[in-house]
Amino acid sequence: MHATYYKTMKNLHDIDPTIANLIFKETQRQRDGLELIASENYVSEAVLQALGSPLTNKYSEGYPGKRYYAGNQVIDEIETVAIERAKKLFHAEHVNVQPHAGAQANFAVYLALAKPGDTILAMDLGAGGHLTHGSPANFSGKWFHIIPYGVRRDTELVDMEEVRALAKKHKPKIILAGFSAYPRKLDFKTFADIAHEVGAYLFVDMAHVAGLIATQLYPDPIPYADVVTTTTHKTLRGPRGGMILCKITDRLDPDGKKNLAQKIDSAVFPGSQGGPLEHCIAAKAVCFEEALHPAFKKYQEHVLENSKAMAEVFISEGARLVSGGTENHLILVDVTTWGLGGKDAEHILDEVGISTNKNMLPFDERKPMDPSGIRLGSAAITTRGFNCEDSIALAKTIATVLKSPADTIKKTAAQEHVAALTKKYPIY
């Protein structure tokens, strides 16, 4: 009986055809559409195999060599491999691979470095920051006194003199550098100088550009920041999850009972999480191994090339881009220059098989659910194999559809173009 039951359980379609069919439908959607959401990517089959492994069966509260349950000998080896690969990839002193997601990684950093009510200086959500960087709707905005910094109206770039002035005035406990929608480079050295001037921790959230940083194609925050968080998906092209990298010595509390690495580890477990997701940690290890190969740098170079190529098309088609262009994988397009709102633009593109997301722009006067812009990213299409020529053609198709949203002939042509590209560059 037990053998028969186990054999049945091995086939998802036999035990739960509803979920099996829905997974198939989602796989079809990914296969037949083009993903331009800047926070998304496609993992390798090797990463998928690790995610679907029996490692999910094991409870492993604690850290390698210091678990609360028995039977973690192999798990310890896997987690140690993940840690050592991440340290090598980013040249980090200490790494914690247990955070379930980027938000959980950020939560743990706040828990380790600050107390409720402390002042934190962070990029405003409307200027390109992230929900966990102080939004009033998020725990970060509810628990801490957030002082937002933004971008200049004339350049839409971060004004480091404004950051310095705000830091000197408000004396924050933490200065946070990072974004979810900022198409340019950040000056991590100057952020660090300011943090040192006012006695603050420098906390960098590099989630969006981690893959570019790993390949030295974007400024590296590791030498300057006290703590760095990241997701392991997006440009890093791994499983959905989080990670924290930090210095070992706490420069603001060098004589404390715990060093900075110990504070971070304690904030993750037992401070904010229980058992880690070891199947996901194994998949992170696979992702780091892939990122250590020379081919990964070539991939990131193509990510940048494709992003810049698309940006140039949009400019030539009359669109206004936030900051006038891009220096990373993402592009912010002001679609009001084409007579649309972000909500409509997202919907129109979705109809032809192109996934994007509506996005607030700096100083946006429209509502968050129907802002002035859309955010595009080149990481996922580059994983599929797109080159500059493909990216230029796709950008032209996007511009054509958004400039003539009621033209059914152009919509049909766009659908056919998407179908041809997905057939040319299949996934899985």
C-alpha positions as CSV (number, residue, x, y, z in Angstrom):
1,M,0.0,0.0,0.0
2,H,2.8,2.4,1.0
3,A,4.7,1.7,-2.2
4,T,1.6,2.2,-4.4
5,Y,0.9,5.5,-2.6
6,Y,4.4,6.7,-3.1
7,K,4.4,5.8,-6.7
8,T,1.2,7.8,-7.2
9,M,2.6,10.8,-5.4
10,K,5.5,10.9,-7.8
11,N,3.2,12.2,-10.5
12,L,1.7,15.6,-9.9
13,H,-0.8,15.3,-12.7
14,D,-2.2,12.1,-11.2
15,I,-2.6,13.4,-7.7
16,D,-3.6,17.0,-8.5
17,P,-4.5,17.7,-12.1
18,T,-5.8,21.1,-11.2
19,I,-2.5,22.4,-10.0
20,A,-0.6,20.5,-12.7
21,N,-2.6,22.1,-15.4
22,L,-2.2,25.6,-13.9
23,I,1.6,25.1,-13.8
24,F,1.5,24.0,-17.4
25,K,-0.6,27.1,-18.3
26,E,1.8,29.4,-16.6
27,T,4.8,27.7,-18.3
28,Q,3.0,28.3,-21.6
29,R,2.4,32.0,-20.7
30,Q,6.1,32.4,-20.0
31,R,7.1,30.5,-23.1
32,D,4.7,32.4,-25.5
33,G,5.2,35.9,-24.1
34,L,8.1,38.3,-23.6
35,E,9.1,39.3,-20.1
36,L,10.2,42.9,-19.7
37,I,9.5,43.4,-16.0
38,A,12.8,44.5,-14.6
39,S,12.6,42.4,-11.5
40,E,12.0,39.1,-13.3
41,N,14.2,36.6,-15.1
42,Y,14.4,32.9,-16.0
43,V,16.3,30.4,-13.9
44,S,18.3,27.6,-15.4
45,E,17.0,24.0,-15.4
46,A,19.8,23.2,-12.9
47,V,18.3,25.8,-10.5
48,L,14.8,24.3,-11.0
49,Q,16.1,20.9,-10.2
50,A,17.6,22.1,-6.9
51,L,14.4,23.9,-6.0
52,G,12.3,20.7,-6.6
53,S,14.7,18.5,-4.6
54,P,14.0,16.5,-1.4
55,L,16.0,19.2,0.5
56,T,12.6,20.7,1.1
57,N,11.9,17.9,3.6
58,K,14.5,18.9,6.1
59,Y,14.1,21.3,9.1
60,S,17.4,23.0,9.8
61,E,16.9,25.9,12.3
62,G,20.3,27.4,13.1
63,Y,23.5,27.6,11.2
64,P,26.0,25.1,9.9
65,G,27.5,23.2,12.8
66,K,24.9,24.8,15.2
67,R,21.5,23.3,14.3
68,Y,18.6,22.7,16.6
69,Y,17.7,19.4,15.0
70,A,19.7,16.3,14.2
71,G,20.3,15.0,10.7
72,N,21.7,18.2,9.2
73,Q,25.2,17.0,8.2
74,V,24.5,17.2,4.5
75,I,22.5,20.4,4.8
76,D,25.4,22.0,6.6
77,E,27.7,21.1,3.6
78,I,25.2,22.6,1.1
79,E,24.7,25.8,3.0
80,T,28.4,26.2,3.5
81,V,29.0,25.8,-0.2
82,A,26.4,28.5,-0.9
83,I,28.1,30.8,1.6
84,E,31.6,30.3,0.3
85,R,30.5,30.8,-3.3
86,A,28.7,34.0,-2.5
87,K,31.7,35.3,-0.6
88,K,33.9,34.5,-3.6
89,L,31.5,36.0,-6.1
90,F,31.1,39.3,-4.2
91,H,34.4,39.4,-2.3
92,A,32.4,39.7,0.9
93,E,33.7,39.1,4.5
94,H,30.5,37.5,5.7
95,V,27.4,36.2,4.0
96,N,24.0,34.9,5.3
97,V,22.1,33.0,2.7
98,Q,19.0,32.2,4.8
99,P,16.7,35.2,4.2
100,H,13.6,33.9,2.4
101,A,13.3,37.1,0.2
102,G,14.7,40.6,-0.2
103,A,12.1,42.1,2.1
104,Q,13.1,39.6,4.9
105,A,16.7,40.4,4.3
106,N,16.0,44.1,4.7
107,F,13.9,43.4,7.8
108,A,16.7,41.6,9.4
109,V,19.2,44.4,8.8
110,Y,16.8,46.9,10.4
111,L,16.4,44.6,13.3
112,A,20.2,44.2,13.7
113,L,21.1,47.9,13.4
114,A,18.2,50.0,14.6
115,K,15.4,50.3,17.1
116,P,11.8,51.4,16.4
117,G,11.7,55.1,16.2
118,D,15.3,55.5,14.9
119,T,15.9,57.8,12.0
120,I,16.7,56.2,8.6
121,L,17.6,58.2,5.4
122,A,16.4,56.4,2.3
123,M,15.4,57.0,-1.3
124,D,11.8,58.0,-1.7
125,L,9.5,55.4,-3.3
126,G,8.3,58.0,-5.9
127,A,11.9,58.7,-6.9
128,G,12.7,55.0,-7.4
129,G,13.1,53.6,-3.9
130,H,11.6,50.3,-2.7
131,L,8.6,49.6,-0.5
132,T,10.9,48.4,2.3
133,H,12.9,51.6,2.2
134,G,10.3,53.5,4.2
135,S,6.9,53.4,2.6
136,P,4.2,54.3,5.1
137,A,2.4,51.2,4.0
138,N,5.3,49.0,4.9
139,F,6.8,48.0,8.3
140,S,9.8,50.1,7.6
141,G,7.7,53.3,7.4
142,K,5.6,52.3,10.3
143,W,8.4,51.4,12.7
144,F,11.1,54.0,11.8
145,H,11.4,57.8,11.3
146,I,12.1,57.9,7.6
147,I,13.7,60.9,6.0
148,P,13.4,60.5,2.2
149,Y,15.8,61.8,-0.3
150,G,14.9,62.0,-4.0
151,V,16.3,63.2,-7.3
152,R,16.9,66.6,-8.9
153,R,14.0,67.9,-11.0
154,D,16.3,68.9,-13.8
155,T,18.4,65.8,-14.2
156,E,16.3,63.1,-12.3
157,L,19.6,62.0,-10.7
158,V,20.3,61.6,-7.0
159,D,21.7,64.8,-5.6
160,M,24.5,63.7,-3.3
161,E,24.7,67.2,-1.8
162,E,21.1,67.0,-0.7
163,V,21.8,63.5,0.8
164,R,24.7,65.0,2.7
165,A,22.6,68.0,3.9
166,L,19.8,65.8,5.1
167,A,22.2,63.4,6.9
168,K,23.9,66.3,8.7
169,K,20.5,67.8,9.7
170,H,18.8,64.6,10.8
171,K,21.7,62.4,12.0
172,P,20.2,59.1,10.9
173,K,21.1,55.7,12.4
174,I,21.1,54.2,8.9
175,I,21.7,55.6,5.4
176,L,20.1,53.4,2.8
177,A,21.3,53.4,-0.8
178,G,19.4,51.2,-3.3
179,F,16.4,51.3,-5.6
180,S,13.7,49.4,-7.5
181,A,13.3,52.0,-10.3
182,Y,16.4,54.1,-10.9
183,P,18.1,53.7,-14.3
184,R,21.5,55.1,-13.4
185,K,24.5,54.3,-11.2
186,L,24.8,55.1,-7.5
187,D,27.9,56.7,-6.0
188,F,28.5,54.3,-3.1
189,K,31.8,55.9,-2.1
190,T,30.1,59.2,-1.5
191,F,27.3,57.6,0.4
192,A,29.9,55.9,2.6
193,D,31.7,59.2,3.1
194,I,28.5,60.8,4.3
195,A,27.7,57.9,6.6
196,H,31.1,58.2,8.2
197,E,30.7,62.0,8.6
198,V,27.5,61.6,10.6
199,G,28.2,58.3,12.4
200,A,25.6,56.3,10.5
201,Y,25.6,52.7,9.1
202,L,25.7,52.5,5.3
203,F,23.1,49.9,4.2
204,V,23.0,49.1,0.4
205,D,20.2,47.2,-1.2
206,M,21.7,46.0,-4.5
207,A,18.8,43.6,-5.4
208,H,18.3,45.0,-8.9
209,V,21.9,45.2,-10.0
210,A,23.5,42.3,-8.1
211,G,24.4,40.4,-11.3
212,L,26.0,43.5,-12.8
213,I,27.9,44.1,-9.6
214,A,29.1,40.5,-9.5
215,T,30.6,41.0,-12.9
216,Q,32.2,44.4,-12.2
217,L,29.8,46.2,-14.7
218,Y,28.2,48.4,-12.1
219,P,29.8,50.3,-9.1
220,D,30.6,47.8,-6.3
221,P,29.1,48.7,-2.8
222,I,30.9,45.9,-0.9
223,P,34.1,47.9,-0.1
224,Y,32.1,50.8,1.2
225,A,28.9,49.5,2.9
226,D,28.6,48.1,6.3
227,V,25.8,45.8,5.2
228,V,24.5,44.9,1.7
229,T,21.3,43.0,0.9
230,T,20.1,41.5,-2.3
231,T,17.6,39.2,-3.9
232,T,19.0,36.2,-5.7
233,H,16.7,36.6,-8.7
234,K,16.5,39.6,-11.0
235,T,19.9,40.2,-12.7
236,L,21.6,37.5,-10.6
237,R,19.3,35.0,-12.3
238,G,18.8,32.6,-9.4
239,P,15.8,31.4,-7.3
240,R,13.5,33.8,-5.5
241,G,15.2,34.5,-2.3
242,G,17.4,36.9,-0.3
243,M,20.9,37.3,1.0
244,I,22.8,39.6,3.3
245,L,26.5,40.4,3.0
246,C,28.4,42.4,5.6
247,K,31.6,43.4,7.2
248,I,32.6,41.3,10.3
249,T,33.7,44.3,12.5
250,D,31.0,46.7,13.6
251,R,32.7,50.0,13.1
252,L,30.1,51.9,15.2
253,D,30.2,49.3,18.1
254,P,33.7,47.7,17.9
255,D,33.6,46.7,21.6
256,G,30.1,45.3,21.6
257,K,29.2,41.7,22.8
258,K,28.6,40.8,19.1
259,N,30.4,41.8,16.0
260,L,28.4,43.0,12.9
261,A,28.3,39.5,11.4
262,Q,26.9,38.0,14.6
263,K,24.3,40.8,14.9
264,I,23.1,40.1,11.3
265,D,23.0,36.3,11.8
266,S,21.1,36.7,15.1
267,A,18.6,39.1,13.4
268,V,17.9,36.5,10.7
269,F,17.7,33.5,13.1
270,P,16.1,33.5,15.7
271,G,15.3,37.2,15.3
272,S,13.0,37.1,12.2
273,Q,12.9,33.6,10.7
274,G,12.7,30.0,11.7
275,G,13.8,27.2,9.6
276,P,15.6,28.2,6.3
277,L,14.5,26.9,2.9
278,E,17.4,24.6,2.2
279,H,16.1,23.6,-1.2
280,C,16.2,27.3,-2.1
281,I,19.6,27.7,-0.5
282,A,20.9,24.8,-2.7
283,A,19.4,26.6,-5.7
284,K,21.2,29.8,-4.6
285,A,24.4,27.8,-4.5
286,V,23.8,26.7,-8.1
287,C,23.1,30.2,-9.2
288,F,26.3,31.5,-7.6
289,E,28.3,28.7,-9.4
290,E,26.7,29.8,-12.7
291,A,27.6,33.5,-11.9
292,L,31.2,32.6,-11.3
293,H,31.6,31.3,-14.9
294,P,33.0,33.7,-17.5
295,A,29.9,33.3,-19.6
296,F,27.9,35.1,-16.9
297,K,29.8,38.3,-17.5
298,K,29.2,38.0,-21.2
299,Y,25.5,37.7,-20.4
300,Q,25.6,40.8,-18.2
301,E,27.4,42.7,-20.9
302,H,24.5,41.8,-23.3
303,V,22.0,42.9,-20.7
304,L,23.5,46.4,-20.7
305,E,23.8,46.5,-24.5
306,N,20.1,45.5,-25.0
307,S,18.9,48.0,-22.4
308,K,20.8,50.8,-24.0
309,A,19.7,49.8,-27.5
310,M,16.0,49.8,-26.4
311,A,16.4,53.2,-24.7
312,E,17.8,54.8,-27.8
313,V,14.8,53.5,-29.8
314,F,12.3,55.0,-27.4
315,I,14.0,58.3,-27.5
316,S,14.0,58.3,-31.3
317,E,10.3,57.5,-31.2
318,G,9.6,60.6,-29.2
319,A,9.3,59.2,-25.7
320,R,10.8,60.9,-22.6
321,L,13.0,58.6,-20.5
322,V,13.6,59.3,-16.8
323,S,17.1,60.8,-16.5
324,G,17.4,60.7,-20.3
325,G,18.6,57.1,-20.6
326,T,19.9,54.1,-18.7
327,E,23.2,52.8,-17.2
328,N,21.8,49.5,-16.0
329,H,19.2,46.9,-17.0
330,L,16.1,49.0,-16.5
331,I,14.4,51.8,-18.4
332,L,11.7,54.2,-17.2
333,V,9.5,55.4,-20.0
334,D,7.1,58.4,-19.5
335,V,4.2,57.2,-21.6
336,T,2.3,60.4,-21.2
337,T,4.4,61.7,-24.1
338,W,2.4,59.3,-26.2
339,G,-0.9,60.3,-24.6
340,L,-1.2,57.3,-22.3
341,G,-1.1,56.5,-18.6
342,G,1.0,53.7,-17.2
343,K,-2.0,51.5,-16.5
344,D,-3.3,51.6,-20.0
345,A,0.2,51.1,-21.4
346,E,0.8,48.0,-19.3
347,H,-2.6,46.6,-20.4
348,I,-2.0,47.3,-24.1
349,L,1.4,45.6,-24.1
350,D,0.0,42.7,-22.2
351,E,-2.6,42.2,-24.9
352,V,0.2,41.6,-27.5
353,G,2.2,39.3,-25.2
354,I,4.7,41.7,-23.6
355,S,4.8,42.0,-19.8
356,T,5.8,45.3,-18.3
357,N,4.7,47.1,-15.1
358,K,3.2,50.5,-14.6
359,N,5.5,52.7,-12.5
360,M,5.6,56.0,-10.7
361,L,8.0,58.5,-12.1
362,P,9.8,61.2,-10.1
363,F,7.5,64.1,-9.2
364,D,4.6,62.1,-10.7
365,E,1.3,63.9,-10.4
366,R,-0.8,60.8,-11.3
367,K,-2.0,58.1,-8.9
368,P,0.2,55.1,-8.0
369,M,-2.3,52.7,-9.7
370,D,-2.3,54.7,-12.9
371,P,1.1,56.5,-12.9
372,S,2.8,58.3,-15.8
373,G,5.3,55.6,-16.6
374,I,6.2,52.0,-17.3
375,R,9.3,50.2,-16.2
376,L,11.1,47.9,-18.6
377,G,14.1,45.6,-18.0
378,S,16.4,43.7,-20.3
379,A,17.5,40.8,-18.1
380,A,14.9,38.2,-19.0
381,I,14.9,38.7,-22.8
382,T,18.7,38.6,-22.7
383,T,18.5,35.2,-20.9
384,R,16.3,34.0,-23.8
385,G,19.1,35.0,-26.2
386,F,18.1,38.5,-27.5
387,N,20.8,40.5,-29.1
388,C,20.8,44.2,-29.9
389,E,19.1,43.7,-33.2
390,D,16.2,41.8,-31.5
391,S,16.0,44.4,-28.8
392,I,15.8,47.3,-31.2
393,A,13.1,45.5,-33.2
394,L,11.1,44.8,-30.0
395,A,11.4,48.4,-28.8
396,K,10.1,49.6,-32.2
397,T,7.2,47.3,-31.8
398,I,6.4,48.6,-28.3
399,A,6.6,52.2,-29.5
400,T,4.3,51.4,-32.5
401,V,1.6,49.8,-30.4
402,L,1.7,52.5,-27.7
403,K,1.6,55.3,-30.2
404,S,-1.4,53.8,-32.0
405,P,-3.3,51.7,-29.3
406,A,-6.5,51.6,-31.3
407,D,-4.9,50.3,-34.5
408,T,-5.9,46.6,-34.6
409,I,-3.7,46.0,-37.7
410,K,-0.6,47.2,-35.8
411,K,-1.6,45.1,-32.7
412,T,-1.9,42.0,-34.8
413,A,1.5,42.7,-36.3
414,A,2.9,43.1,-32.8
415,Q,1.4,39.8,-31.7
416,E,3.0,38.1,-34.7
417,H,6.4,39.7,-34.0
418,V,6.2,38.5,-30.3
419,A,5.3,35.0,-31.5
420,A,8.2,34.9,-33.9
421,L,10.7,36.1,-31.2
422,T,9.5,33.6,-28.6
423,K,9.8,30.8,-31.2
424,K,13.3,32.0,-32.1
425,Y,14.3,32.0,-28.4
426,P,12.4,29.3,-26.5
427,I,12.7,28.7,-22.8
428,Y,12.8,25.2,-21.2
